[in-house]
Amino acid sequence: MTTLGYGDISPTAPIAEVWAILEAIVGQNYLVVLISGLVGKYISDKSARKKM
């Protein structure tokens, strides 16, 4: 679920509704990929330091 805090403003045209839905889905997935990449890099660096 995503929100901008403007409950009284919502898309009315069908294409705008589709665009808003796609943007919400892509935005959530982008955040997941970004965080998982950062966590993966942290774990990789930590294990590389342990081997030294």
C-alpha positions in Angstrom: 0.0 0.0 0.0 1.3 3.4 -0.9 0.1 6.9 -0.3 1.3 10.4 -0.6 -1.0 11.7 2.1 -3.4 13.4 -0.3 -6.5 11.3 0.2 -8.7 13.7 -1.8 -6.5 13.6 -4.9 -6.7 10.5 -7.0 -6.3 9.7 -10.7 -9.6 9.8 -12.7 -8.5 8.8 -16.2 -8.0 5.1 -16.7 -4.4 5.6 -18.1 -3.5 7.7 -15.0 -4.9 4.9 -12.7 -2.8 2.3 -14.5 0.3 4.6 -14.3 -0.2 5.1 -10.6 -0.5 1.4 -9.9 2.6 0.6 -12.0 4.6 3.4 -10.3 3.6 2.0 -6.9 4.6 -1.6 -7.8 7.9 -0.5 -9.5 8.8 1.8 -6.6 8.3 -0.9 -4.0 10.4 -3.4 -6.0 13.1 -0.8 -6.6 13.4 -0.3 -2.8 13.6 -4.1 -2.2 16.4 -4.5 -4.8 18.3 -1.5 -3.4 18.2 -2.7 0.2 19.0 -6.3 -0.7 22.0 -5.2 -2.8 23.3 -3.1 0.1 22.9 -6.0 2.6 24.6 -8.4 0.2 27.5 -6.0 -0.2 27.8 -5.6 3.6 27.8 -9.4 4.1 30.3 -10.0 1.3 32.7 -7.3 2.7 32.3 -8.7 6.2 33.1 -12.3 5.1 36.1 -11.0 3.1 37.5 -9.3 6.2 37.1 -12.5 8.2 39.2 -14.4 5.8 42.1 -12.0 6.2 
